[in-house]
Each structure stands twice: as structure tokens, then as C-alpha cells.
Amino acid sequence: MPDINPIHFNKTAVEELKAALKNHKIPNALAFIGDKNTRKKNAAFFFAKAANCMENQTFPCENCRSCKKIEQGLHPDIRLVEPENNKKTIAISQVRALGDDISTRPNEAALRVVLISDSDLMTVQAQNALLKMIEEPPDRTVFILMAKSESGLLPTILSRCRTIRFKQLSSQQVRQYLIGEYGADPELAHIACETAGADVTTAVRYLGLDKEKDDMASWINARKWVLSQLASLTGTDRFGVSEALALSHRLSLSPVLMTDVLAVIQTFFRDLVIFGHNPDAIVNTDMRKVFSEFHQTLAPSLFIKWLESLFETNQRLMTNASVRLTLDRFFLKLVQDKG
């Protein structure tokens, strides 16, 4: 069997999980702590598969009926709990419903696994309800709580969990993975990796490398278009109010893609600020000539002002402000500031 690819999982954490399975010393609850790009959710599903694999006891074969059902989200004993309908919390009603669902014995699993994604988003009431289940867990059931940090979980919850920490992957690791595993162009691998914040899944999606999900294969062209629009809007081109509003309108038509668009916009203004100090550290290496021209014609203080304005725009969008109006405000300010 092939070993765990460390780019997909934190190797130390996965080895700890494999040892627990091999030695049959599985705690009632596990707390997976780490940032979003540490692949802790993948590791949680790896554990669920390995614990129930019909061919192997410590490593999922991916081919047996159990592994396939878990992969497809069809296994009746592998439960995933996460915020519903884009809400920002996991409510007590969800935890109570979970309690009703797992009150009986597992249907077919050797070990029922309850996966709670973003467990630090549970309300205090929800955590207290979950605490009772962890203290007296149903038969053959283990809970895996995934969280960015321990601060969002009650001490009483953490004290009953075995904590496994997931280290953040480095940009270099992700770049090498994109190049080695997919044959990605080194420059594009760098750009995608840095834009995605070293998140493997997002970087793969950006470059259209996931053959099963090719809906984002055009990200490369979309990125170039967004950057060219920003360069025209902030540079010496005669882009004014009408062009700013047209850009805002165009981007607001695809709110689902707004996170990806904002990530590209953020790299543009970040690069503008740091280019004068360390040009080798920019994300958009294919924009060197543009940034060089900007630094020859515009004041560096303006770049910092724009970056601050972008931060404020992100904050507004996080509070569910109107996407169109928020972008209008931002792009119009860019035009006004450049004079």
C-alpha cells in the first residue's frame, strides 16, 4: 500500500492516528486543531475510512464497499455536522438532532465516526449538549472535532478530547507538489499557491488540475482579466467613473466567485506595496513590468492607502454588506485617489 502523501495530510498527525488504530486505543473524542489548509478534514475522513475499511486495519484501501460509501458521503454511520445554510454557527438544534440519530447502535460500521467541522463555531449551548454525548458516548462511536484553534472550544470539551495538531503547509511544499504531481508551470504554481494562501485544494482548483472538477479551469484567464482591469483603473490609463462602475457590475454578477476574485485583488495591491522594497517577493511575477511603471509614476503612500481601503472593503463584505455597493465604493475611491 502507498504511504500517506505528506502534502495531503500532516504526516506526524496521520502517523498518530494510524498508531491509535493499530493498537486499538481509540479515545471517545479527538480534537483536530489547525488552520484550514492543514487538510485536517481530509485526515478525519481518512480516519473514518481506516477504522471501517474491510481490507485493512490502519490504511483505507479506497476500494471496499465501506471506503467507497464514505467517500461518496453515503455511509449511514459516518456523520458530518457543519454550519447549515451558510450560517456562522452550529446551533444546539443540530447537536440535539445528532444525539437522536446516534442513540441506537451503528447500522454497519465497526466504528461510527461523528465529524464536526468548524466545531469552534458551535454555540455554548451546543457545546454543552455535545459534552454530555462525549462523556457517555453511544456504543462504538468516536467524535472528531475540527477547529482552527482551541480558544473556541470549552475547556470541558477539550479536557475530554485527545488533541492532535495539524501544522500549516509551507508555500514551498505546495508549489513542489503542484509541479511534481501535476507538472504545473513553475510560475503559475507560484502564483496559484500564493493567491490561495498555500491551500492545496484551492491552488489545484485555480489551475484546473482536478480532472473531475474542471469548472475553474478558466481561472488563469479570469485572473489575467481582473489584474488588467485593476492596472488600467489605478494606472495612467484614462479609466474613470464609468469604467469603475462597469467593473463593479461585472464582478458582482458572480457572488459565488467573489472569494476567488478578492484573493486576486488582494495580491495585486499587496504586490504594489512591497515591490519597491522586495520585488522578488511579489505574487504576480508576470506583472513585474506593470508594477515597475507604477512605482515610477505614482507615490508609494498611495499604494498603502489602497491596501487599507481593500481591507475595509473585505470587512464590509464579511458583514454581508451589498456586494455591488461595496465594490462601487472601493473602485470609485481608486479612481478618486489617483486623481
C-alpha positions as CSV (number, residue, x, y, z in Angstrom):
1,M,0.0,0.0,0.0
2,P,1.3,3.5,-0.8
3,D,2.1,5.7,2.2
4,I,0.4,8.9,3.1
5,N,1.4,11.7,0.9
6,P,2.5,14.4,3.3
7,I,1.2,17.2,1.1
8,H,-2.3,15.9,1.6
9,F,-2.0,15.3,5.3
10,N,0.2,16.4,8.2
11,K,2.4,13.3,8.3
12,T,3.0,13.4,12.1
13,A,-0.7,13.7,12.8
14,V,-1.6,10.9,10.5
15,E,1.0,8.6,11.9
16,E,-0.5,9.2,15.3
17,L,-4.0,8.2,14.0
18,K,-2.6,5.1,12.4
19,A,-0.9,4.1,15.6
20,A,-4.2,4.5,17.6
21,L,-6.0,2.3,15.1
22,K,-3.3,-0.4,15.0
23,N,-3.1,-0.6,18.8
24,H,-6.9,-0.4,19.2
25,K,-6.5,2.6,21.6
26,I,-9.1,5.0,20.2
27,P,-10.4,7.7,22.5
28,N,-14.0,8.7,22.7
29,A,-13.2,12.1,21.2
30,L,-10.5,13.6,19.1
31,A,-9.8,17.3,18.6
32,F,-8.1,18.1,15.3
33,I,-6.6,21.6,15.7
34,G,-5.1,23.5,12.7
35,D,-5.7,26.2,10.0
36,K,-7.9,25.4,7.0
37,N,-5.1,24.4,4.7
38,T,-3.7,21.8,7.0
39,R,-6.0,19.1,5.5
40,K,-7.4,18.1,8.9
41,K,-10.8,17.4,7.4
42,N,-9.2,15.0,4.9
43,A,-7.4,13.4,7.7
44,A,-10.7,13.0,9.6
45,F,-12.2,11.1,6.7
46,F,-9.0,9.1,6.3
47,F,-9.5,8.0,9.9
48,A,-13.2,7.1,9.3
49,K,-12.3,5.0,6.3
50,A,-9.3,3.3,8.0
51,A,-11.4,2.5,11.1
52,N,-14.1,0.8,8.9
53,C,-12.0,-0.5,5.9
54,M,-12.9,-4.1,5.1
55,E,-9.4,-4.8,3.7
56,N,-7.0,-3.1,6.0
57,Q,-7.0,-2.0,9.7
58,T,-4.7,1.1,9.6
59,F,-4.9,2.4,6.0
60,P,-8.0,2.7,3.8
61,C,-8.0,0.6,0.7
62,E,-10.4,3.0,-1.1
63,N,-11.9,0.1,-3.0
64,C,-14.0,-1.8,-0.5
65,R,-17.7,-1.1,-0.1
66,S,-17.2,0.8,3.2
67,C,-14.4,3.1,1.8
68,K,-16.5,3.9,-1.3
69,K,-19.6,4.7,0.7
70,I,-17.7,7.0,3.0
71,E,-16.0,8.7,0.0
72,Q,-19.4,9.2,-1.6
73,G,-21.0,10.5,1.6
74,L,-23.4,7.6,1.7
75,H,-22.3,5.7,4.8
76,P,-25.1,5.8,7.4
77,D,-22.7,5.7,10.3
78,I,-20.3,8.5,9.3
79,R,-22.0,11.7,10.3
80,L,-20.8,15.2,9.3
81,V,-22.0,18.2,11.2
82,E,-21.2,21.7,10.0
83,P,-22.9,25.1,9.9
84,E,-26.2,25.0,7.9
85,N,-27.2,27.3,5.0
86,N,-24.1,29.5,5.3
87,K,-24.8,30.3,8.9
88,K,-21.9,31.4,11.1
89,T,-22.7,29.0,14.0
90,I,-23.6,25.4,14.7
91,A,-26.9,25.5,16.7
92,I,-27.9,23.4,19.6
93,S,-30.8,22.1,17.5
94,Q,-28.2,20.4,15.2
95,V,-26.5,18.8,18.1
96,R,-29.7,17.6,19.6
97,A,-30.7,16.1,16.2
98,L,-27.3,14.4,16.1
99,G,-28.0,12.9,19.5
100,D,-31.3,11.4,18.3
101,D,-29.6,9.9,15.2
102,I,-26.8,8.2,17.1
103,S,-28.9,7.0,20.1
104,T,-29.1,3.5,18.5
105,R,-26.2,1.1,17.6
106,P,-24.3,1.7,14.4
107,N,-26.0,0.2,11.3
108,E,-23.0,-1.4,9.7
109,A,-19.8,0.4,10.8
110,A,-17.2,-1.2,13.0
111,L,-16.8,2.3,14.4
112,R,-19.2,5.1,14.0
113,V,-17.5,8.4,13.4
114,V,-19.1,11.8,14.0
115,L,-17.2,14.5,12.3
116,I,-17.9,18.1,13.5
117,S,-16.4,20.6,11.0
118,D,-15.7,24.1,12.4
119,S,-16.5,22.8,15.8
120,D,-15.3,26.1,17.3
121,L,-18.4,27.7,15.7
122,M,-20.7,25.7,18.0
123,T,-22.7,27.9,20.3
124,V,-22.0,27.4,24.0
125,Q,-25.4,25.7,24.4
126,A,-24.5,23.3,21.5
127,Q,-21.1,22.5,23.1
128,N,-22.7,21.7,26.4
129,A,-25.2,19.4,24.7
130,L,-22.3,17.7,22.9
131,L,-20.4,17.4,26.1
132,K,-23.0,15.0,27.5
133,M,-22.6,12.8,24.5
134,I,-18.8,12.7,24.8
135,E,-19.0,11.9,28.5
136,E,-21.3,9.0,27.8
137,P,-20.7,8.1,24.2
138,P,-23.0,5.7,22.3
139,D,-21.8,2.2,21.6
140,R,-18.8,2.0,19.1
141,T,-18.8,5.8,18.5
142,V,-16.0,8.3,18.3
143,F,-16.3,12.1,17.9
144,I,-13.8,14.2,15.8
145,L,-14.0,17.9,16.4
146,M,-12.2,20.0,13.9
147,A,-11.3,23.6,14.8
148,K,-8.8,26.3,13.8
149,S,-7.8,26.9,17.4
150,E,-8.6,25.6,20.9
151,S,-9.9,29.0,22.0
152,G,-13.3,28.5,20.5
153,L,-13.9,25.3,22.4
154,L,-15.0,24.9,26.0
155,P,-12.2,23.7,28.4
156,T,-14.6,20.9,29.5
157,I,-14.8,19.7,25.9
158,L,-11.1,19.9,25.3
159,S,-10.3,18.0,28.5
160,R,-12.2,15.0,27.2
161,C,-10.6,15.1,23.8
162,R,-7.2,13.8,22.6
163,T,-5.8,16.8,20.8
164,I,-3.9,16.3,17.5
165,R,-2.3,19.3,16.0
166,F,-2.0,19.9,12.2
167,K,0.8,22.1,11.0
168,Q,0.3,24.5,8.2
169,L,1.8,23.5,4.9
170,S,4.5,25.8,3.6
171,S,4.2,27.6,0.2
172,Q,7.3,25.7,-0.9
173,Q,5.7,22.3,-0.2
174,V,2.5,23.3,-2.1
175,R,4.5,24.6,-5.1
176,Q,6.6,21.5,-5.3
177,Y,3.5,19.3,-5.1
178,L,1.8,21.2,-7.9
179,I,4.9,20.9,-10.1
180,G,5.8,17.3,-9.1
181,E,2.4,15.7,-9.1
182,Y,0.7,17.7,-11.9
183,G,3.5,19.1,-14.0
184,A,2.3,22.6,-13.4
185,D,4.2,25.5,-14.8
186,P,6.6,26.8,-12.0
187,E,5.5,30.4,-12.4
188,L,1.8,29.6,-12.4
189,A,2.3,27.2,-9.5
190,H,3.9,30.0,-7.5
191,I,1.1,32.4,-8.4
192,A,-1.7,30.0,-7.6
193,C,-0.1,28.8,-4.4
194,E,0.4,32.3,-3.0
195,T,-3.0,33.5,-4.1
196,A,-4.6,30.5,-2.4
197,G,-2.7,31.1,0.8
198,A,-0.8,27.8,0.4
199,D,-4.1,25.9,0.3
200,V,-3.6,22.8,-1.8
201,T,-7.2,22.2,-2.8
202,T,-7.7,25.8,-3.9
203,A,-4.5,26.0,-5.8
204,V,-5.3,22.8,-7.7
205,R,-8.7,24.3,-8.5
206,Y,-7.3,27.5,-9.6
207,L,-5.0,25.8,-12.1
208,G,-7.8,23.5,-13.4
209,L,-5.7,20.4,-12.4
210,D,-8.6,18.5,-10.9
211,K,-9.9,16.5,-13.8
212,E,-13.1,15.7,-12.1
213,K,-13.9,19.4,-11.5
214,D,-12.9,21.5,-14.5
215,D,-15.3,24.3,-13.8
216,M,-12.5,26.6,-12.6
217,A,-10.1,25.8,-15.5
218,S,-10.6,29.3,-16.8
219,W,-9.3,30.9,-13.5
220,I,-6.0,31.7,-15.2
221,N,-7.7,33.8,-17.8
222,A,-10.1,35.3,-15.3
223,R,-7.1,36.3,-13.1
224,K,-5.4,38.0,-16.0
225,W,-8.5,39.9,-16.9
226,V,-9.1,41.1,-13.3
227,L,-5.4,42.2,-13.0
228,S,-5.5,44.1,-16.3
229,Q,-8.7,45.9,-15.2
230,L,-7.1,46.9,-11.9
231,A,-3.9,48.1,-13.7
232,S,-6.0,50.2,-16.0
233,L,-8.2,51.5,-13.2
234,T,-5.3,52.6,-11.0
235,G,-2.6,53.4,-13.6
236,T,-2.2,56.2,-16.1
237,D,-4.9,54.8,-18.4
238,R,-8.0,57.1,-18.7
239,F,-10.2,54.7,-16.8
240,G,-12.7,56.7,-14.8
241,V,-16.0,56.6,-13.1
242,S,-17.9,54.7,-15.8
243,E,-15.2,52.1,-16.1
244,A,-15.1,51.7,-12.3
245,L,-18.8,51.1,-12.1
246,A,-18.7,48.7,-15.1
247,L,-16.1,46.6,-13.4
248,S,-18.0,46.6,-10.1
249,H,-21.2,45.5,-12.0
250,R,-19.3,42.7,-13.9
251,L,-17.8,41.3,-10.7
252,S,-20.9,41.5,-8.7
253,L,-22.7,39.3,-11.2
254,S,-20.9,36.2,-9.8
255,P,-21.1,36.4,-6.0
256,V,-20.2,32.8,-5.7
257,L,-16.7,33.6,-7.1
258,M,-16.3,36.7,-5.0
259,T,-13.8,35.0,-2.6
260,D,-11.6,34.0,-5.5
261,V,-11.8,37.5,-7.1
262,L,-11.0,39.2,-3.8
263,A,-8.0,36.9,-3.4
264,V,-6.6,38.1,-6.8
265,I,-7.3,41.7,-6.0
266,Q,-5.6,41.4,-2.7
267,T,-2.4,40.0,-4.3
268,F,-2.4,43.0,-6.7
269,F,-2.4,45.7,-4.0
270,R,-0.1,43.7,-1.8
271,D,2.4,43.4,-4.7
272,L,2.2,47.1,-5.3
273,V,3.2,47.9,-1.7
274,I,6.1,45.5,-1.4
275,F,7.5,45.8,-5.0
276,G,9.6,48.8,-4.1
277,H,11.1,47.0,-1.1
278,N,11.5,43.4,-2.3
279,P,10.4,42.8,-5.9
280,D,11.4,39.1,-5.6
281,A,8.7,38.6,-3.0
282,I,5.7,39.5,-5.2
283,V,2.9,37.0,-6.0
284,N,2.1,38.1,-9.6
285,T,5.6,37.7,-11.1
286,D,4.1,38.1,-14.6
287,M,3.2,41.7,-13.6
288,R,6.7,43.0,-12.9
289,K,6.8,45.5,-15.7
290,V,3.4,47.0,-14.6
291,F,4.5,47.3,-11.0
292,S,7.8,48.9,-12.1
293,E,5.9,51.5,-14.1
294,F,3.6,52.2,-11.2
295,H,6.5,52.9,-8.9
296,Q,7.9,55.3,-11.4
297,T,4.7,57.3,-11.8
298,L,2.8,57.1,-8.5
299,A,3.6,57.8,-4.9
300,P,4.2,54.7,-2.7
301,S,1.9,56.2,0.0
302,L,-1.0,55.8,-2.4
303,F,-0.4,52.0,-2.6
304,I,-0.7,51.7,1.2
305,K,-3.8,53.8,1.1
306,W,-5.4,51.5,-1.5
307,L,-4.4,48.4,0.5
308,E,-6.1,49.9,3.6
309,S,-9.2,50.6,1.5
310,L,-9.2,47.0,0.3
311,F,-9.0,45.8,3.9
312,E,-12.1,47.9,4.8
313,T,-13.9,46.5,1.7
314,N,-13.2,43.0,2.9
315,Q,-14.6,43.8,6.3
316,R,-17.8,45.2,4.8
317,L,-18.3,42.1,2.7
318,M,-17.8,39.9,5.7
319,T,-20.7,41.7,7.4
320,N,-23.0,40.8,4.5
321,A,-23.0,44.3,3.0
322,S,-24.2,44.7,-0.6
323,V,-21.6,43.3,-2.9
324,R,-22.4,45.8,-5.7
325,L,-22.4,48.9,-3.5
326,T,-19.3,47.8,-1.6
327,L,-17.4,47.3,-4.8
328,D,-18.7,50.5,-6.3
329,R,-17.4,52.3,-3.3
330,F,-14.0,50.7,-3.5
331,F,-13.4,51.1,-7.2
332,L,-14.6,54.7,-7.2
333,K,-12.2,55.5,-4.4
334,L,-9.4,54.1,-6.5
335,V,-10.3,56.5,-9.3
336,Q,-10.6,59.4,-7.0
337,D,-7.3,58.8,-5.2
338,K,-5.2,58.6,-8.4
339,G,-6.6,62.0,-9.4
